[in-house]
Amino acid sequence: MILYLRHRYRRILLLFLPARSYVLECQIPQDEVIARLQTLINPDPLYFFIPSKTERSYAGKFGTNRFVAIKLNKKTFQSPLKVRGDFYLMNNKIFVRLILSNPFSIINFIVLGALYFTLLIFRVWIFDWWLWNLLLMTAPVVITYLFTNFSFQGVYRKEKQRFFKLFNSRRLSDQELKKLGV
């Protein structure tokens, strides 16, 4: 029951957040999965703040049965993309929980929250009527949310296909997830 509620909570949350989660069944051996990941991701301890210059598409780190990487946007200004993968070995098959997200979207909302808090402390009211002030304050949140999600959608679709092909995998259905308990 708890797993069911957690699964439903995640699905509802993912409707509103710029993040997507998939569980994939890899069709290739474990050694080849690791080799393919190493050709795509440049290991870098400071990947999140100051990624090193490299020819690879991603900078990140590898851990035991997991990896985390940030897409390097060399020539274009696109929404950043964070990819996190957790590996599971069950019944001699490799499964990957892949989470694609925009790591900087929360920073946008923190900055807006600090701005609103400052306006509230100093009681800055531009209009006399409270409803106009409320609309003025919610407009940047809505615009930031929409731009964050729309820019994420374009980037994530291409990268999702890249990782599906990289792992030579298929996405598991909800019924298969329940059986595996992943």
C-alpha positions as CSV (number, residue, x, y, z in Angstrom):
1,M,0.0,0.0,0.0
2,I,2.8,2.4,0.9
3,L,4.6,1.7,-2.4
4,Y,1.3,2.4,-4.3
5,L,0.8,5.7,-2.5
6,R,4.4,6.7,-3.1
7,H,4.1,5.8,-6.8
8,R,0.9,7.8,-7.1
9,Y,2.4,10.8,-5.3
10,R,5.4,10.8,-7.7
11,R,3.2,10.7,-10.7
12,I,1.1,13.6,-9.5
13,L,4.2,15.6,-8.6
14,L,5.9,15.0,-11.9
15,L,2.9,16.6,-13.7
16,F,3.9,19.9,-12.1
17,L,7.7,19.7,-11.9
18,P,10.1,19.9,-14.8
19,A,11.3,16.3,-14.3
20,R,10.6,12.9,-15.8
21,S,11.3,9.5,-14.4
22,Y,11.6,6.2,-16.3
23,V,12.5,2.6,-15.5
24,L,14.3,0.9,-18.4
25,E,15.2,-2.7,-19.0
26,C,18.7,-2.8,-20.7
27,Q,19.1,-5.3,-23.5
28,I,23.0,-5.2,-23.3
29,P,25.5,-6.7,-20.8
30,Q,26.6,-4.7,-17.8
31,D,30.1,-4.1,-19.1
32,E,28.8,-2.5,-22.3
33,V,26.4,-0.3,-20.3
34,I,29.4,1.1,-18.3
35,A,31.5,1.5,-21.4
36,R,28.8,3.4,-23.2
37,L,28.2,5.7,-20.2
38,Q,31.9,6.5,-20.0
39,T,32.0,7.6,-23.6
40,L,29.1,10.0,-23.0
41,I,29.9,11.3,-19.5
42,N,33.2,13.0,-18.5
43,P,33.9,12.2,-14.8
44,D,34.3,15.6,-13.0
45,P,34.2,16.2,-9.3
46,L,33.0,19.8,-9.8
47,Y,30.6,19.0,-12.6
48,F,27.6,20.9,-11.1
49,F,29.4,24.2,-10.5
50,I,32.4,24.4,-12.8
51,P,32.3,21.6,-15.5
52,S,35.6,21.1,-17.3
53,K,35.9,21.6,-21.0
54,T,35.4,18.3,-22.8
55,E,34.2,16.9,-26.1
56,R,31.7,14.7,-24.3
57,S,28.0,15.8,-24.0
58,Y,27.8,15.4,-20.2
59,A,29.9,16.1,-17.1
60,G,29.2,14.1,-13.9
61,K,30.2,11.5,-11.5
62,F,29.8,7.8,-11.2
63,G,29.0,5.9,-8.0
64,T,28.2,2.4,-7.0
65,N,25.3,1.4,-9.2
66,R,24.5,5.0,-10.1
67,F,25.5,8.1,-12.1
68,V,24.7,11.8,-12.1
69,A,25.4,14.1,-15.0
70,I,24.7,17.6,-16.2
71,K,24.3,18.3,-20.0
72,L,27.0,20.6,-21.2
73,N,25.5,23.3,-23.6
74,K,28.5,24.4,-25.6
75,K,27.1,26.6,-28.3
76,T,23.5,27.2,-27.4
77,F,21.7,28.6,-24.5
78,Q,19.3,25.9,-23.6
79,S,17.7,24.8,-20.4
80,P,20.2,22.7,-18.4
81,L,19.4,19.1,-17.9
82,K,20.4,16.8,-15.1
83,V,20.3,13.1,-15.6
84,R,20.4,10.7,-12.7
85,G,20.5,6.9,-13.1
86,D,20.2,4.1,-10.6
87,F,21.0,0.6,-11.7
88,Y,19.3,-2.6,-10.3
89,L,20.3,-6.1,-11.1
90,M,17.4,-8.6,-10.9
91,N,16.9,-12.0,-12.5
92,N,20.2,-11.5,-14.4
93,K,18.8,-8.4,-16.1
94,I,19.9,-4.8,-15.7
95,F,17.2,-2.1,-14.9
96,V,17.9,1.6,-14.8
97,R,15.8,4.2,-13.1
98,L,16.4,7.3,-15.2
99,I,15.4,10.7,-13.9
100,L,15.7,13.7,-16.2
101,S,15.2,17.1,-14.5
102,N,16.0,20.8,-14.7
103,P,18.2,21.4,-11.6
104,F,18.0,25.2,-11.7
105,S,14.3,25.6,-11.8
106,I,14.1,25.5,-8.0
107,I,16.6,28.3,-7.9
108,N,14.3,30.5,-9.9
109,F,11.5,29.9,-7.4
110,I,13.8,30.5,-4.4
111,V,14.8,33.9,-5.9
112,L,11.2,34.8,-6.5
113,G,10.3,33.7,-3.0
114,A,13.0,36.0,-1.5
115,L,11.8,38.9,-3.6
116,Y,8.2,38.3,-2.4
117,F,9.3,38.0,1.2
118,T,11.2,41.3,0.8
119,L,8.2,43.0,-0.7
120,L,6.0,41.7,2.1
121,I,8.4,42.9,4.9
122,F,8.6,46.4,3.5
123,R,4.9,46.4,2.6
124,V,5.3,47.4,-1.0
125,W,1.9,47.7,-2.6
126,I,1.8,49.2,-6.0
127,F,-2.0,49.2,-6.4
128,D,-4.6,50.2,-3.9
129,W,-6.8,47.1,-4.5
130,W,-5.3,43.9,-3.0
131,L,-6.5,41.8,-6.0
132,W,-4.3,43.7,-8.5
133,N,-1.3,43.4,-6.2
134,L,-1.9,39.7,-5.9
135,L,-2.1,39.3,-9.7
136,L,1.0,41.4,-10.1
137,M,2.9,39.1,-7.6
138,T,1.7,35.8,-9.1
139,A,2.5,36.8,-12.7
140,P,6.3,36.3,-12.4
141,V,5.8,32.9,-10.8
142,V,3.5,31.7,-13.5
143,I,5.8,33.1,-16.3
144,T,8.9,31.5,-14.7
145,Y,7.0,28.2,-14.3
146,L,5.9,28.2,-17.9
147,F,9.3,29.1,-19.4
148,T,11.0,26.6,-17.2
149,N,8.7,23.8,-18.2
150,F,8.5,24.7,-21.9
151,S,12.3,25.0,-22.3
152,F,12.7,21.7,-20.4
153,Q,10.3,19.8,-22.6
154,G,12.3,20.5,-25.8
155,V,15.6,19.4,-24.3
156,Y,14.3,16.4,-22.4
157,R,12.6,14.7,-25.4
158,K,15.8,14.5,-27.4
159,E,17.9,13.4,-24.4
160,K,15.4,10.8,-23.4
161,Q,15.7,9.1,-26.8
162,R,19.5,9.4,-26.5
163,F,19.5,7.4,-23.3
164,F,17.0,4.9,-24.5
165,K,19.2,4.1,-27.5
166,L,22.4,4.3,-25.3
167,F,21.1,1.5,-23.1
168,N,19.4,-0.3,-25.9
169,S,16.4,-0.5,-23.6
170,R,12.7,-0.5,-23.4
171,R,10.5,1.3,-20.9
172,L,8.7,-0.8,-18.3
173,S,5.0,-0.5,-17.9
174,D,3.4,0.3,-14.6
175,Q,2.3,-3.4,-14.2
176,E,5.9,-4.5,-14.7
177,L,7.1,-2.0,-12.1
178,K,4.6,-3.3,-9.6
179,K,5.9,-6.9,-10.1
180,L,9.5,-5.9,-9.8
181,G,9.1,-3.5,-6.9
182,V,11.6,-1.0,-8.4
